[in-house]
Amino acid sequence: MWGLAQVALGGAIGSAARYLTVLAAHRAFGMGFPVGTLLVNVIGSFVMGALFVTLAGRGQHLLLMTGVLGGFTTFSAFSLDAFKLWEAGQSGAAALYVALSVALSLAALALAVWLFKGFLA
């Protein structure tokens, strides 16, 4: 139960940080290109890399990595998974994971939009 509480608390913190980051970027750069989301993904991936190295083997990943960064951006987890595959010498699997994640996620989103526009029209 304590692990779930850590993830939930961290998720709340990360989600609030994401909202504030995207809001600040929107105010600074205006509409158009999603600078806020780009910033969140890059910052989250950088912090995930730093925590991956500094927390390795310490068992403190639930609050910070799964919770805070999971709420801030799941892109950081995606980046870490791809990096771990590449670092393990599985460059083909890493490339496939990246390609499939992006392509299938975009396809799933497009399918949902198409289906729900049909249902709600």
N, C-alpha and C positions, 0 to 999 in steps of 0.2 A: 504494500500500500504506500510506503514511503516513496518508492520510485515513481509511482503514478502522481503523487503530490508534487514531486520535484519537476516532473515533465509539465504538469498543469500550471504550476507557478511560473516556470520558465517560459512556457508558451504564452502566458498572459503578458509577461514583460516583453518578449520578442514581438508579439503582435502589436502592442502599443508602440514599440520602437519603430516598427515597419511603417505604421500609420503616420507617425510624426515625421519620419524621414521622407516618405513619399509626399506628404503635405508640404514640407519645407522645400523640396525640390520643385514641386508644382508652383509654389509661390515665387521661387527664384527664377525658374526657367519658363514658366507658362505652359500652355497646353501643346500638344503635338507629339514629339518624340517622347517615349516614356522614360525620362531621365531618372525619375525616382525609383522605378523598378530596377533599372540598370544599376543604380548606385547600391540598392539593397542587395542585389545578387552578387555584385563584386565585393562589397564590404563583408557580406555574410560568408562568402567563399574564402576571403582572406582570413577572417577570424576563425573559421573552421580549420583551416590549415594550421594556424598558430595553436589552437587548442588541441588538435590532433597530436602535435608534437609535445606540447607541454603537459597534457593530461594522460599521455600514453601509460596504460597500466595502473592508473590511480583510481579508477572506478568512479570518477567525478563527472562523467560525461552526461548523465541524465539531465541535470539542471541546465547546464550551459550548452552542450552540443545538441541534445535532443530537444530540450525545452526552449531555451532562449533562441537559439539559431533556427530551430524548427518552426517557431512562431514568426521569427524575423524573415526567414526565407528557406524554403525547402531546396532551393537551388544549391545551397551550400552542401547539403547531404548528397545531392546528385553529383556535385563536383568532387566530393571526397570519394564516393564510390568509383567514379571514373578514374580518379588519380590512383587509388589503391590497385585497381586492375592493371593500369599502366605500369605502376611501380613494381608490381609482381611479375612483370615481363609478359603480360597478357595484352599486348597492344591491340591485337585484332579484336579481342573481347571488349576492350575499352572503347574502341572506335564504334563497334556494333552497338554497345550500350548507349553511347551518346547519340548516334544516328537514330536508333529505335526510340529512345526516350523523347527526342525532339519530334520526330515524324509521327509517332503514335499519339503523343500528347496533343499535337496540333490537329491530327485527324479526329481524335476523340472529342475535342472541343468543337470542331466544325460539325461533326455528326450530331452532337447534343444541340447545337444552335439550330441546325436544320430540322431535327426532330421536334424540338420544342416550339419553334416558330410555326410548324405545321399544326401541332396540337393546340397552341394558344391563339392561332389566327382566327 
